[in-house]
Amino acid sequence: MVLGLSIQNFTLLHVVISLIAIAAGFVVLFAMLRANASPGWTAVFLITTVLTTVTGFLFPITAFTPALGVGILSSLILIVALFALYGRKLAGAWRWIYVVTALFAFYLNVFVLVVQAFQKIGALNALAPNGSEPPFLIAQAVVLGAFVVLGALAVMRFRPLLGRVALT
């Protein structure tokens, strides 16, 4: 049991939070591409992404796994993103630092989604049962490429008028 929930129910809660974070991440990304700070969606994205990371650490841990490594990396990235947005209010270089770290945290969620899809969805698992076959690698390369291109565009375009938009 975790937080009074069976592992199955806790896993479902973790997955739902993760999917909300991913959906909100897409909204925030496309808002960034339009130079819109979108404070409400940004808060939903950051809160659910933090909750995804935190709940990931609450599963029973018996050894260091790649999932723990992703969780640690996500935690560090989120600290920087939160500080850049709420602590430094996107001033100067903190604007692009926020964009890069927020989108990197979003990418990590999508990376894990692809991993889980190949592990849990029968048709995908049949294509890449070990997670190292070409279909899996191609899927991850496409996701990474999309994030690099969209992230670069977001860094160039996300210049919200700070006086017009409340960030907190």
trRosetta pair geometry for C-beta under 8 A, 3 or more apart (Angstrom, degrees):
i j d omega theta_ij theta_ji phi_ij phi_ji
1 4 6.4 3 171 -129 119 14
1 5 6.4 154 -158 72 78 31
1 6 6.2 -52 -105 -98 73 36
1 7 7.3 -109 -91 -42 28 66
1 10 7.8 135 -164 -30 45 131
2 5 5.8 -31 70 62 70 87
2 7 6.5 79 0 -98 107 57
2 10 4.2 53 63 -104 116 165
2 58 5.1 112 -166 144 128 109
2 59 6.8 -46 -78 -98 157 41
2 60 7.8 -129 -69 -39 114 74
3 10 6.5 129 42 -108 100 115
3 58 6.8 8 -26 175 106 151
5 9 4.1 -124 -175 92 108 112
5 10 4.2 142 95 -59 122 83
5 13 6.6 26 137 -6 177 137
6 9 4.7 88 52 12 82 100
6 10 6.8 -150 89 -5 38 88
7 10 5.7 -57 -141 41 29 111
7 11 6.1 36 155 -25 65 106
7 59 7.6 74 -142 -135 96 84
7 60 7.6 -40 -106 -2 123 109
8 11 5.8 -53 -149 33 26 113
8 12 6.7 27 151 -19 60 104
9 12 5.5 -50 -150 34 35 114
9 13 6.5 39 150 -20 65 102
10 13 5.5 -50 -150 35 35 114
10 14 6.3 38 151 -20 65 105
10 55 7.5 -172 178 -170 91 109
10 58 7.3 -117 -179 107 134 118
10 59 7.5 161 121 -92 127 74
11 14 5.6 -53 -148 37 32 114
11 15 6.3 31 153 -19 65 106
11 59 7.9 59 -86 -100 81 115
12 15 5.7 -55 -146 37 30 111
12 16 6.3 31 155 -19 65 105
13 16 5.9 -55 -147 36 28 110
13 17 6.4 27 155 -16 64 107
13 55 6.9 -138 110 -151 99 152
14 17 5.9 -56 -149 38 28 110
14 18 6.3 30 152 -21 63 109
14 52 7.0 99 -166 -136 74 62
14 55 4.5 -168 -106 127 94 132
14 56 6.7 118 -153 -71 128 59
14 59 7.8 0 -64 -56 164 108
15 18 5.5 -55 -147 37 31 114
15 19 6.3 30 156 -19 66 105
16 19 5.9 -54 -147 36 30 108
16 20 6.5 32 153 -18 63 104
17 20 5.8 -55 -151 36 31 112
17 21 6.4 34 150 -21 65 106
17 48 5.4 -170 -175 -157 78 89
17 51 4.9 -106 -173 111 140 117
17 52 5.3 -174 119 -76 105 73
17 55 6.3 106 54 15 151 150
18 21 5.5 -54 -150 35 32 114
18 22 6.4 31 152 -19 66 104
18 48 7.7 169 -92 160 19 101
18 52 4.6 101 -91 -122 73 122
18 109 6.2 177 -162 -154 87 105
18 112 7.4 -92 -157 95 138 126
18 113 7.2 170 150 -77 120 94
19 22 5.6 -49 -145 36 35 112
19 23 6.3 35 155 -18 66 104
20 23 5.8 -54 -146 38 31 109
20 24 6.1 27 156 -14 66 110
20 44 7.2 -102 158 169 104 103
20 48 4.7 -123 100 -142 104 157
21 24 5.9 -59 -144 43 27 108
21 25 6.1 37 152 -30 63 107
21 45 6.3 93 -151 -150 63 54
21 48 3.7 -159 -75 117 83 107
21 49 4.5 129 -151 -71 128 63
21 51 7.5 -164 -61 58 123 91
21 52 5.1 -64 -7 -29 158 136
21 106 7.9 -162 152 -116 91 68
21 109 5.5 -136 112 -129 118 158
22 25 5.3 -49 -147 29 30 119
22 26 6.9 34 154 -20 61 96
22 106 7.5 119 -122 -157 55 80
22 109 5.2 -160 -80 133 86 126
22 110 6.2 120 -129 -77 111 75
22 113 6.2 58 -92 -57 153 147
23 26 6.0 -51 -159 28 33 109
23 27 6.9 31 146 -15 63 103
24 27 5.5 -52 -153 36 40 114
24 28 6.2 38 151 -18 70 106
24 41 5.7 -180 -158 -170 88 81
24 44 4.5 -144 -127 110 148 105
24 45 3.9 -161 126 -78 113 74
24 48 6.1 118 28 39 142 136
25 28 5.7 -55 -144 39 32 110
25 29 6.2 36 155 -23 66 105
25 45 5.2 122 -75 -138 56 116
25 49 7.2 90 -70 -70 110 120
25 106 3.8 147 -157 -131 133 114
25 109 6.5 175 -29 59 159 141
25 110 7.6 -136 97 -44 152 103
26 29 5.7 -51 -144 34 31 113
26 30 6.4 21 161 -10 64 107
27 30 6.3 -63 -150 42 26 102
27 31 6.2 29 151 -21 64 109
27 38 6.9 -162 140 165 95 156
27 41 4.6 -112 115 -164 126 144
27 45 7.3 -152 63 -60 96 117
28 31 5.5 -54 -146 37 31 114
28 32 6.4 38 153 -24 65 102
28 38 6.1 -160 -115 83 62 133
28 41 5.3 -171 -70 126 78 108
28 42 5.4 107 -117 -92 119 64
28 45 4.7 -29 -26 -34 144 162
28 102 7.0 -104 137 156 138 130
28 106 7.5 -153 70 -79 120 142
29 32 5.7 -53 -154 31 30 113
29 33 6.7 30 149 -20 63 103
29 103 6.6 91 -104 -109 99 99
29 106 6.7 171 -58 144 114 171
29 150 6.2 24 -178 154 123 130
29 154 6.5 -81 -155 -82 70 141
30 33 5.4 -45 -148 32 39 116
30 34 6.8 27 153 -8 64 105
31 34 5.9 -67 -154 46 34 102
31 36 4.2 -92 -171 80 86 104
31 37 7.2 -41 147 86 121 9
31 38 3.8 -32 -166 -15 165 139
31 41 6.4 146 -19 70 152 140
31 42 7.8 -108 77 -55 148 91
32 35 7.5 36 -173 -80 35 24
32 36 7.3 -102 -66 55 22 63
32 99 6.2 128 -156 -126 142 103
32 103 7.9 -91 42 -64 168 114
32 154 4.2 27 126 -147 127 108
32 157 6.8 110 145 87 68 99
32 158 4.2 -28 -164 -83 86 123
33 150 7.2 -59 -74 -161 122 87
33 153 5.9 19 -119 125 96 113
33 154 5.7 -66 -71 -91 67 75
33 157 5.5 43 -151 82 41 149
33 158 7.5 -33 -62 -61 24 84
34 157 7.3 20 -42 149 9 128
35 157 5.5 -113 -58 158 83 80
35 158 5.8 168 -110 -125 53 34
35 159 5.3 -28 -133 52 112 62
35 160 5.6 161 170 -79 72 54
36 160 6.4 77 -142 -100 16 108
36 165 7.6 162 -161 -103 54 147
37 42 6.7 -46 162 -25 69 145
37 90 8.0 -118 -113 -19 116 159
37 160 4.1 27 -47 -94 96 171
37 165 4.2 130 25 152 134 149
37 167 5.9 -91 -179 -97 147 80
38 41 4.4 -23 154 44 116 112
38 42 5.5 132 98 -29 79 93
39 42 5.4 -57 -139 38 29 115
39 43 6.3 32 161 -22 65 103
39 165 6.8 166 -35 172 108 96
39 166 5.8 -36 -33 92 163 75
39 167 5.9 -171 -99 -135 113 30
39 168 7.4 -79 -147 -8 132 9
40 43 5.9 -55 -154 32 28 109
40 44 6.6 25 151 -15 63 105
41 44 5.5 -51 -148 37 37 112
41 45 6.1 40 152 -21 68 105
42 45 5.6 -53 -147 37 30 113
42 46 6.2 22 158 -13 66 108
42 85 7.2 -173 163 -154 135 151
42 102 7.9 -37 -145 -142 95 148
43 46 6.0 -57 -141 41 28 104
43 47 5.9 25 162 -16 66 111
44 47 6.1 -58 -141 40 24 107
44 48 6.1 12 166 -7 63 114
45 48 6.4 -68 -145 44 20 100
45 49 6.0 17 160 -18 63 114
45 102 7.5 55 124 -168 132 109
45 106 7.3 -20 -172 -86 121 106
46 49 5.7 -57 -140 39 27 110
46 50 6.2 29 159 -18 64 105
46 78 7.2 136 -154 -152 84 100
46 81 6.9 -161 -117 118 111 121
46 82 6.4 123 -166 -88 135 89
46 85 7.6 -122 -76 51 154 158
46 102 7.4 -60 -84 -126 94 102
47 50 5.9 -56 -150 37 27 109
47 51 6.3 25 153 -16 64 109
48 51 5.4 -51 -142 41 36 113
48 52 6.2 46 153 -27 65 99
49 52 5.5 -44 -147 29 33 116
49 53 6.6 32 153 -16 61 103
49 74 7.5 -140 168 -177 96 116
49 78 6.3 -177 118 -105 111 125
49 105 5.3 70 174 149 145 122
49 106 7.2 -70 -101 -79 140 58
49 109 6.4 -94 -123 -55 94 135
50 53 5.8 -58 -153 38 32 110
50 54 6.1 28 153 -16 68 109
50 78 5.7 145 -89 178 81 152
50 82 8.0 44 -72 -62 128 133
51 54 5.6 -54 -138 41 32 109
51 55 5.9 28 164 -15 68 108
52 55 6.3 -58 -142 40 22 104
52 56 6.4 32 153 -28 59 107
52 74 7.9 -79 96 157 100 155
52 109 6.4 37 117 -109 165 110
53 56 5.6 -55 -155 27 29 118
53 57 7.1 25 152 -17 61 102
53 71 5.5 138 -156 -148 79 77
53 74 4.6 -158 -103 110 125 126
53 75 5.5 159 166 -70 142 75
53 78 6.5 -132 1 -9 160 152
54 57 6.0 -58 -161 31 35 109
54 58 7.1 35 146 -25 65 105
55 58 5.4 -52 -154 26 44 118
55 59 7.9 61 152 -33 64 83
56 59 6.6 -36 -170 3 40 109
56 67 6.6 -145 -175 165 117 104
56 70 8.0 -81 161 90 160 97
56 71 4.7 -157 104 -99 131 125
57 61 7.7 -19 -163 -47 57 132
57 68 7.7 84 -107 -124 73 78
57 71 5.7 150 -64 171 86 149
61 65 7.9 -140 -140 7 86 105
61 68 6.8 79 -131 -83 124 128
64 68 5.4 -111 -150 65 62 144
64 69 7.3 70 176 -48 97 88
65 68 5.1 107 53 3 69 97
65 69 7.3 -126 102 0 43 88
66 69 5.3 -53 -151 37 40 117
66 70 6.3 42 151 -20 70 101
67 70 5.7 -51 -148 35 33 111
67 71 6.4 36 151 -21 64 106
67 112 7.6 81 -122 -123 84 117
68 71 5.4 -53 -147 37 34 115
68 72 6.3 35 154 -20 66 103
69 72 5.8 -51 -147 34 30 109
69 73 6.3 28 155 -15 64 108
70 73 5.7 -57 -146 41 30 111
70 74 6.0 34 154 -22 66 109
70 108 5.7 157 -169 -166 100 113
70 111 7.3 -154 -133 92 135 124
70 112 6.3 135 149 -71 160 113
71 74 5.6 -53 -142 37 28 113
71 75 6.4 34 155 -24 62 103
72 75 5.7 -51 -152 30 30 114
72 76 6.7 26 154 -15 63 105
73 76 5.9 -57 -152 37 32 109
73 77 6.2 28 154 -17 67 110
73 108 6.8 -178 99 -107 110 147
74 77 5.7 -58 -144 40 30 110
74 78 6.0 30 158 -21 66 110
74 105 5.7 95 -148 -132 81 82
74 108 5.0 -159 -86 106 103 159
74 109 7.9 94 -121 -53 135 73
75 78 5.9 -59 -146 37 26 110
75 79 6.6 31 155 -24 62 102
76 79 5.8 -50 -154 27 31 113
76 80 6.9 26 152 -13 62 104
77 80 5.9 -59 -158 37 34 109
77 81 6.3 32 149 -19 68 108
77 101 4.9 179 -175 -159 81 88
77 104 5.2 -121 -156 96 145 117
77 105 4.9 -180 112 -67 122 89
77 108 7.4 150 44 -11 153 141
78 81 5.4 -52 -141 38 36 113
78 82 6.1 36 159 -19 68 105
78 101 7.4 166 -83 159 23 108
78 105 5.3 89 -74 -104 81 144
79 82 6.0 -56 -147 38 26 109
79 83 6.3 24 155 -17 62 110
80 83 5.8 -58 -146 39 30 110
80 84 6.2 31 156 -21 66 107
80 97 6.6 -103 161 162 109 107
80 101 4.6 -142 94 -119 108 160
81 84 5.8 -55 -146 35 28 111
81 85 6.3 16 160 -10 64 111
81 98 5.7 95 -145 -143 65 63
81 101 3.9 -156 -67 111 88 115
81 102 4.6 125 -141 -67 132 70
81 105 6.1 -69 -15 -10 155 137
82 85 6.1 -63 -144 43 27 103
82 86 5.7 -20 177 24 68 114
82 87 7.2 67 127 -10 66 101
83 86 7.0 -69 -119 57 18 78
83 87 4.1 -23 -159 27 61 136
83 88 6.4 47 146 -6 71 99
84 87 7.0 9 -32 52 12 92
84 88 5.3 -38 -143 47 39 118
84 90 6.6 59 155 -88 83 52
84 94 4.3 177 -150 -170 84 91
84 95 7.7 175 172 -67 113 15
84 97 4.8 -160 -107 96 144 103
84 98 3.7 -163 116 -70 130 87
84 101 6.5 139 11 37 141 134
85 88 7.6 51 12 54 11 75
85 89 7.4 35 174 -105 33 27
85 90 6.4 20 -118 -52 49 87
85 94 8.0 -172 -55 157 31 108
85 98 5.1 111 -61 -131 80 133
85 102 7.6 70 -48 -63 128 125
85 167 6.3 -157 180 175 81 120
86 89 7.3 20 -154 -72 16 59
86 167 7.2 -168 -96 133 53 105
86 168 6.0 97 -130 -99 85 101
88 91 5.3 -117 164 34 87 93
88 92 7.9 -76 168 46 122 89
88 94 3.9 -143 111 -120 138 167
89 94 7.4 70 65 99 39 144
89 162 6.9 83 156 -152 103 131
89 167 5.7 144 -141 60 78 151
89 168 7.8 -56 -103 -34 95 107
90 94 5.4 -160 -138 104 24 98
90 95 4.3 59 -174 -91 89 74
90 98 5.7 -58 -102 8 84 150
90 160 7.4 41 104 47 166 104
90 162 6.6 -166 73 -95 116 119
90 167 6.7 -161 0 -106 115 158
91 94 5.3 40 56 36 56 124
91 95 7.4 -166 55 -38 6 87
92 95 7.0 -171 91 0 23 93
93 96 6.2 -57 -165 42 57 98
93 97 5.9 58 141 -23 80 110
94 97 5.2 -56 -138 44 38 116
94 98 6.0 47 158 -27 69 101
95 98 6.0 -56 -155 31 24 110
95 99 6.7 21 151 -16 61 105
95 158 6.8 -178 173 109 102 98
95 159 7.1 40 -180 -107 151 61
96 99 5.4 -48 -145 36 40 113
96 100 6.1 38 157 -18 69 105
96 155 4.9 50 -135 -148 98 99
97 100 6.0 -56 -146 40 29 108
97 101 6.1 17 160 -10 65 113
98 101 6.2 -65 -141 44 25 101
98 102 5.8 21 165 -17 67 113
99 102 6.2 -58 -139 39 22 106
99 103 6.1 10 165 -8 61 114
99 151 7.1 139 147 -161 97 76
99 154 5.1 178 -166 125 123 106
99 155 5.0 165 100 -90 147 65
99 158 5.2 158 -90 51 131 148
100 103 6.2 -66 -145 44 22 102
100 104 6.1 24 156 -23 63 110
100 151 6.7 74 -114 -176 59 118
100 155 6.6 31 -59 -85 85 116
101 104 5.5 -51 -141 35 31 113
101 105 6.4 34 156 -19 64 102
102 105 5.9 -54 -153 35 30 110
102 106 6.5 31 147 -18 63 107
103 106 5.2 -48 -145 38 39 117
103 107 6.2 48 151 -25 67 100
103 147 6.4 156 163 -165 107 98
103 150 7.5 -170 -149 104 138 95
103 151 4.6 160 123 -109 157 103
103 154 6.3 145 -59 63 145 154
104 107 5.4 -46 -146 33 34 116
104 108 6.6 39 152 -22 62 99
104 151 7.9 61 -57 -119 66 145
105 108 5.7 -49 -152 30 33 113
105 109 7.0 35 149 -18 61 100
106 109 5.8 -53 -158 32 35 112
106 110 6.6 27 150 -12 67 106
106 147 7.6 176 94 -126 98 119
107 110 5.7 -60 -148 42 34 107
107 111 6.0 43 151 -27 69 104
107 143 7.4 135 -150 149 84 100
107 144 7.3 68 -161 -111 125 58
107 147 4.5 64 -99 -140 117 163
107 151 7.9 -23 -50 -60 127 132
108 111 5.4 -46 -143 32 32 118
108 112 6.5 31 156 -16 63 103
109 112 6.0 -57 -153 37 30 108
109 113 6.4 35 147 -24 64 105
110 113 5.2 -47 -147 32 37 119
110 114 6.6 39 153 -19 66 99
110 143 5.7 -172 131 -166 119 128
110 147 7.4 175 59 -64 142 128
111 114 6.0 -56 -156 33 29 108
111 115 6.6 30 147 -18 64 105
111 140 6.8 53 -135 -136 81 98
111 143 6.6 160 -86 118 61 143
111 144 7.9 49 -91 -70 103 84
112 115 5.4 -50 -148 36 37 116
112 116 6.1 34 155 -17 68 106
113 116 5.9 -57 -146 41 28 108
113 117 6.2 33 153 -25 64 106
114 117 5.5 -50 -144 33 31 115
114 118 6.5 26 158 -14 63 105
114 136 7.7 131 152 -155 104 75
114 139 5.5 172 -160 133 127 118
114 140 5.8 157 116 -85 152 75
114 143 5.9 -113 -44 -30 150 158
115 118 6.2 -64 -155 39 27 105
115 119 6.4 19 151 -14 64 112
115 131 6.7 32 -141 -135 80 129
116 119 5.5 -60 -145 42 34 110
116 120 5.6 2 168 2 72 119
117 120 6.5 -69 -128 49 21 91
117 121 5.2 -8 -173 7 66 123
117 124 5.5 12 140 70 83 171
118 121 7.1 -40 -92 45 18 92
118 124 4.7 -113 -112 141 52 116
118 125 6.0 124 173 -83 53 57
118 127 7.6 -91 -137 70 94 96
118 128 5.2 -31 -161 77 125 115
118 131 5.9 122 112 -102 135 80
118 135 7.9 158 -118 108 120 101
118 136 5.2 55 -123 -108 162 107
118 139 7.3 171 -61 57 122 153
119 125 6.3 57 -150 -94 17 107
119 131 7.1 -3 -68 -70 87 117
120 125 7.3 176 43 -51 11 122
121 124 4.3 53 82 22 106 112
121 125 6.3 171 80 -16 49 90
122 125 5.6 -60 -139 39 26 111
122 126 6.3 31 160 -25 64 103
123 126 5.8 -50 -151 28 29 114
123 127 7.1 26 150 -16 59 104
124 127 5.6 -57 -158 34 38 112
124 128 6.8 -30 164 37 71 94
124 135 7.5 -161 -154 129 71 130
125 128 7.0 -91 -142 67 28 59
125 129 5.6 56 172 -101 75 63
126 129 6.9 14 -118 -59 21 93
127 133 6.7 -165 143 93 64 136
127 135 4.1 -32 151 53 122 162
127 136 7.4 156 110 -41 97 77
128 131 5.9 85 145 -90 107 28
128 132 7.3 168 -167 40 101 31
128 133 3.9 -154 -118 50 81 110
128 134 7.7 -145 -90 56 109 41
128 135 4.9 -139 -42 68 114 99
128 136 3.7 150 -180 -33 167 109
129 133 7.4 58 29 -13 57 133
130 133 6.3 108 51 -28 90 91
131 136 5.3 -178 -151 -171 44 168
132 136 6.7 -23 -38 68 8 135
132 137 7.1 33 -169 -51 39 107
133 136 5.5 90 60 14 69 103
133 137 7.1 -143 100 -3 31 96
134 137 5.5 -62 -137 44 32 110
134 138 5.8 34 165 -23 71 107
135 138 5.8 -54 -143 36 28 111
135 139 6.4 30 157 -20 63 105
136 139 5.8 -54 -150 34 30 111
136 140 6.4 22 155 -12 65 108
137 140 5.9 -57 -146 41 30 107
137 141 6.1 33 154 -22 65 108
138 141 5.6 -54 -144 37 30 112
138 142 6.3 32 156 -21 65 104
139 142 5.9 -54 -150 33 29 110
139 143 6.5 27 152 -16 63 106
140 143 5.6 -52 -147 38 35 112
140 144 6.2 35 154 -18 67 106
141 144 5.7 -53 -144 40 31 111
141 145 6.1 33 156 -20 65 108
142 145 5.7 -54 -144 38 28 112
142 146 6.3 30 155 -20 63 106
143 146 5.9 -56 -149 35 28 110
143 147 6.5 24 155 -14 63 108
144 147 5.8 -60 -150 39 30 108
144 148 6.3 31 154 -21 67 105
145 148 5.7 -53 -146 34 31 111
145 149 6.4 24 159 -13 65 107
146 149 6.1 -59 -147 40 29 106
146 150 5.9 16 161 -7 67 114
147 150 6.0 -57 -131 48 28 102
147 151 5.4 34 163 -25 65 114
148 151 5.8 -55 -138 38 21 113
148 152 6.4 23 159 -20 59 105
149 152 6.0 -55 -151 33 27 109
149 153 6.6 23 152 -13 62 107
150 153 5.6 -55 -149 40 34 112
150 154 6.1 38 151 -23 67 106
151 154 5.5 -52 -144 35 32 113
151 155 6.5 36 154 -22 64 100
152 155 5.8 -48 -150 31 32 112
152 156 6.7 25 153 -12 62 107
153 156 5.8 -61 -152 41 33 108
153 157 5.8 7 161 -2 70 118
154 157 6.1 -67 -131 50 27 96
154 158 5.2 21 176 -23 71 118
155 158 6.7 -41 -113 31 16 103
160 164 7.4 -134 167 65 86 98
160 165 4.9 -44 165 29 128 150
161 164 4.0 37 97 19 113 119
161 165 6.3 121 74 -4 66 97
162 165 6.4 -74 -131 52 28 88
162 167 7.1 -24 -143 -30 84 121
